Each structure stands twice: as C-alpha cells, then as structure tokens.
Amino acid sequence: MTAAITPRGAQGRQRRQQALGKLSLALVLAFALVLALALPISATAAPEPQDPKKQTPWHLYLDAKGAYEMKMQNGDQVLFVDVRDPIEIMFTGFTDAVDVNVPFLIANRGKWHPSKPNFAMEKNPAFEPLIARALADRGLTKETPVILMCRSGGTRGAPSAVALWGKGYKQVYVVVDGFEGSTVKEGPRKNWRLKDGWKNAGLPWGYGLNREKMYLAE
C-alpha cells in the first residue's frame, strides 16, 4: 500500500527541490566565473617569428593592429609598455594607447658603441622592477597580460620579454613589427621604415609626449 503524502510533506519536498535548484545554479555560475578568469584575454595573434632571437618563452605575439585591438577591447586589464629609449620616442613618435614607457635599453651618452656609429645602448637595470611597479600602481598583478613594443620588434622586443621570464609573469606579448616597422629594400625610399609597424598601420600616434607616461631618469 502506498503511503499518502500529506500537504506538509509535499511542501517540505518542494522546499528541498527549490534549495537544490538554487545550489546547482550557484555552482554553475561559480564554475563559469572561474573558467572566465582562467581564460586568456583574446587577441588576434601574429605568427611566431622564424628568427630564434625574436622568439620568447611564452610564444605570444601580436602585430601592431592586434596590440591596439587587444588594448581597446580590454582597457585597464592589459598593461601596454613602450620599451624604447624616451629620447628615441621624442624624435620618432609616440602613441597614447600605451600605458607607460619603460626603456629596456638606454643610450649612454658618455660612451660610444664599439662597432656602430652611435652611442652605446645599455640595459636598464630597473626594467623589471618598473614593470612590476606599473602593474601594482594600477591594482594589477603579474597574472595581467603585458604587451611590449619596441621600434621594429627586433633587438629589444623579445629580449625585453625574456628579461621578465621566471619572475612570475603569466602572459607577456611582443609586438612583432614594433612602432616604426621594417625598412623597404628597394626604390627611392630604400631603407625607410615604411613597412608594417604601428606608424604604417593607420593607428593613432603623434610627436607630442604624455609626461605622465614617460620614463624620467632618476
């Protein structure tokens, strides 16, 4: 014989079912939040450079347009760094899309380069600490994606990223064509930097600097 279900028993069972339903929804939402936080911020990736000297341990690369897209889509959740010498920036141009200028190499105006007709370029010993400070000042952590941009993505792009390897940074991107791009090989403008790069991609830039973002020697 089947026992009759009393109104009080039916109400109790209904309350338990509602509680289980709310718990299941909470678990689903919590899982979705964890998954969203774990996923990297999307961006249009650039192919990995063939030159090993331009590769990084993260294997994360953007072209100039991809870097701009990533910054515009994610705003303050990405740290965009110009790693060029500030004097170089003053003469070749600047984009206010970057968050901060932290030079990887700095011209030593008291020392001549041993094999090139210019001043010696020396590593900035404060490079990594200044990147860490820039993150902390914005309430960010080393989990935050960092984008590094130099002149052409060559001698400073990947090396500046490698300087951050092993120091807790989780996502470090290099702009493979840099701010000025690469040189054309033929024609009346041979050796001019007119190929690829931020300046040649129609992205915003100018010669005026943002004092709040520029590196000032102490």
N, C-alpha and C positions, 0 to 999 in steps of 0.2 A: 504494500500500500504506500503511495506517495504522500509524504507529509505536506500539509498545506502551508503555503508561505504567508505569513501574517503581514499586514501593512508595515509594521515596524521593521520586520526582517527585510522586506523589499526596499525600504528606504535606506537601510544600512548598506545593503548590497549596492545600491545606486551611488551612495556617497563614496564607497570604496572604488567603484569603477571610475568615478569622476577624479578621485585623487590619483589613481594610476594613470589616467589620461593626462593630467597636468604634469605628473612626474616624467612621463615619456616625452612630452613636448619640451620640458625643461632640459632633458638630456640631449634631445636632438638639437636644440638651439645652442647648448654649450659646446657640443661637438662641432657644429658649424662655425662657431666663433674661433675655436682652437684651430680648425682647419684653415680658416681665412687668415689668421695671424701667422700660420706656418708657411703659407704660400708666398713665394717671392713676388715683388711688385712687377707687373707686366711691363714689357717694353719691346720694341722692335729690335731684335738682336742683329748685330753685324757678324759676318763670318770671322772665324779666328784667323789672325794674320799668319802667313806661312813662315815668316821670319821668327825663329825661336826667341830672339831678343825682344820681340814685340808681344810675346805671349805672357800670360800671368797664371798663377796657380788656381785662380777662380774660374778662368776661361769665360769671363763675362765681358762682352764687347758691344759697343754701340757706335753708330756713326753720329755725326752732329745732329741730324734731324731726329734720330732715335733718342738722343740725350735730351733734346728740347721737349720732345713728346713726353718722355718719362717725367721730366721736371714739371711740366704744365699739368699733367694728369694727377700727380701725387703731391705737389706742393712741398710743404714743410716736412713731409715724411721721407724726403730724399735730401742728402747733402751733396750739392754740386760745387766742386772745387776747381778753380783755375790754378794750375801748378806752375805757371810761368813767372819769371822774374818781373816784379812790378814796373821796372823801367822799360822792359820789353813791351809790356801791356800798354804803357803810356804812348808808345810810338806806333804800335801796330793795331790797337783797338781792344775794346772791352765789351762784354755783354753783361747787362744787369740781371740776366737769368741765373748767373752763378750766385751762390750764397757767400762765398768767401775766396779770397786769394791767399793761398799758402804755397809759396815757391818751393819746389823740390831742389832746384839748383839756383844759386845766386852768383851773379857776376862779382868777382873780386877785383875791384878797380885798382888795387895795389899790386896785382900780379898778372903777368902776361901768360897766355896759353903757350905751352912749349912747342906746339906744332901747327897752330892755326893763327891767322892774323886777327886775333881778338883777345879780350880779357879772359882769364881763367874762370871757368864755371865750377863752383864747389857745392857739395851737398849741404843742404840746410840741416844742421843737427837738431833743430826744433821741429822738423817737418811732422813726424808722427804725433808728438805731444800737442801740436797746434791743431791737427785734425781731431784728436780726441777732445780738445777744449771746445772746438767749434760744435761738435756734437753735444757736449754737455751743456754749453751755453743755450742750446735750443731745446733742452729737455729730451735729447735723443740718446740712444745707446749705440754700441758697436754692432747691434743687430740691424741698424738702419742701413739701407743701401747708400753707398758713396760713389759718386761719379767723378772721375779725374780727367781733366782736359789740359793738354799742353799745346804747343804750336801746331804739330803735324801728326801726333800720335807715335812719334818715333823714339828719340833718345830719352824722353822724360816720361812718356805715358806709362808704359809697362814697368820701367824701373821704379817709378813713384808708387805704383801699386804693390810691387814686390816688397818695398820698404814697409808696407803695412802687414805683410804676411806673418802669421804666427803671433800677432798681437791682439787677437780677439775679434777682428773684423770679419763679418759673415758674408757680405756681398759688396765687392769692390769692382766697379765697372771702369773701363778705359774707353775714351772717345778715340777711335782708331784713326780718324782723319784730322783730329785736332781743331784748333781755332782758325788757322790760316790755310790748311790743306797742303797739298803737294805741288811741286813745280811742273809746268808743262815742258816737254822735251824738245819741241820744235817750234818754228815760226818766229815772228818778230818779237814775241813776248817770251821767248825761251828763258827758262829759269825763274819766271814769275810764278808766284803761288796762286794759281788760278783754278786748280783742280780740287774738287771736294772741299771739305772743311766748313766750319761754321760761317765764315765770311762769304763763301761762294754758294751757300745753300739758301740764301734769301732769308736768313734768320736775323732777329734784331741784334744790332750792335752799333757802336759808335766810338768816338775818341774821348768822350768825357768819362772820367772815372767816378766811381762811388766811393768816397773816402771811408765810409763805414765798413766797406768790404775789403779794402786793400791792406796788404801786408806792410806794416811800418817797422823798420829796423829799430831794435831797442838799443 
